[in-house]
Amino acid sequence: MQTMVVQIKDNYVQNFMSYVNNHSEGITITKDKNLELDPYFYERQKQLQQDLEEIENGTAEMISHNDLWSNINNHLKTLNS
């Protein structure tokens, strides 16, 4: 069995469901709760995993909370000058 993501235009859902009902012996439909909550869930998940790997292997680094706010405050000071 293969799993696929299918996007269906709103005005075609009923036609699609009719097709599925007529061919139901070979098709199972389940709703993906992750995609219902966030249509970009899997893209975000993939990016987060890539970011974490880059941090772990040293190709990217995280800065501390204090350093981040220090940089923001310094930037704001230059804008206000």
RODO-2510 file (C-alpha; in nm, 4 decimals, decimal comma):
residues 81
     n   res          X          Y          Z
     1     m     0,0000     0,0000     0,0000
     2     q     0,1173     0,3543    -0,0714
     3     t     0,0295     0,6720     0,1143
     4     m    -0,0222     0,9928    -0,0813
     5     v    -0,1320     1,3453    -0,0078
     6     v    -0,4094     1,4653    -0,2366
     7     q    -0,5227     1,8253    -0,2592
     8     i    -0,8778     1,8714    -0,3839
     9     k    -1,0351     2,1995    -0,4843
    10     d    -1,3310     2,2839    -0,2644
    11     n    -1,5758     2,2721    -0,5535
    12     y    -1,4532     1,9229    -0,6555
    13     v    -1,4666     1,7447    -0,3187
    14     q    -1,8077     1,5911    -0,3802
    15     n    -1,7008     1,4535    -0,7214
    16     f    -1,3837     1,3139    -0,5696
    17     m    -1,5726     1,1496    -0,2842
    18     s    -1,8145     0,9934    -0,5334
    19     y    -1,5193     0,8470    -0,7227
    20     v    -1,3674     0,7133    -0,4017
    21     n    -1,6973     0,5603    -0,2947
    22     n    -1,7286     0,3855    -0,6320
    23     h    -1,3737     0,2477    -0,6031
    24     s    -1,3577     0,1984    -0,2280
    25     e    -1,2126    -0,1534    -0,2449
    26     g    -0,8713    -0,0068    -0,3280
    27     i    -0,8799     0,3280    -0,1467
    28     t    -0,8777     0,4199     0,2223
    29     i    -0,9150     0,7838     0,3240
    30     t    -0,8041     0,9210     0,6589
    31     k    -0,7748     1,2841     0,7581
    32     d    -0,4334     1,3980     0,8756
    33     k    -0,4915     1,5960     1,1961
    34     n    -0,1528     1,7674     1,1568
    35     l    -0,2533     1,9103     0,8186
    36     e    -0,5949     2,0147     0,9466
    37     l    -0,4278     2,2233     1,2173
    38     d    -0,1416     2,3516     1,0016
    39     p    -0,1353     2,3039     0,6232
    40     y     0,2437     2,3472     0,6283
    41     f     0,3064     2,1081     0,9198
    42     y     0,5368     1,8704     0,7338
    43     e     0,7360     2,1482     0,5665
    44     r     0,7877     2,3125     0,9059
    45     q     0,8774     1,9796     1,0633
    46     k     1,1369     1,9130     0,7919
    47     q     1,2881     2,2615     0,8315
    48     l     1,3051     2,2275     1,2091
    49     q     1,4797     1,8917     1,1776
    50     q     1,7292     2,0426     0,9319
    51     d     1,7912     2,3375     1,1654
    52     l     1,8534     2,1050     1,4598
    53     e     2,0942     1,8926     1,2545
    54     e     2,2866     2,2041     1,1489
    55     i     2,3152     2,3134     1,5107
    56     e     2,4301     1,9670     1,6182
    57     n     2,6911     1,9298     1,3429
    58     g     2,8213     2,2854     1,3870
    59     t     2,7243     2,4352     1,0495
    60     a     2,4860     2,6698     1,2331
    61     e     2,4958     2,7956     1,5858
    62     m     2,2449     2,9241     1,8330
    63     i     2,3124     3,2410     2,0212
    64     s     2,2122     3,2862     2,3815
    65     h     1,8941     3,4627     2,4821
    66     n     2,0976     3,7448     2,6362
    67     d     2,3087     3,7877     2,3229
    68     l     1,9975     3,7990     2,1078
    69     w     1,8385     4,0758     2,3138
    70     s     2,1666     4,2609     2,3345
    71     n     2,1878     4,2570     1,9539
    72     i     1,8273     4,3747     1,9232
    73     n     1,8811     4,6544     2,1740
    74     n     2,1993     4,7669     1,9969
    75     h     2,0165     4,7687     1,6662
    76     l     1,7311     4,9724     1,8133
    77     k     1,9810     5,2220     1,9530
    78     t     2,1312     5,2716     1,6070
    79     l     1,7823     5,3313     1,4659
    80     n     1,7061     5,5896     1,7288
    81     s     2,0368     5,7752     1,6807
***
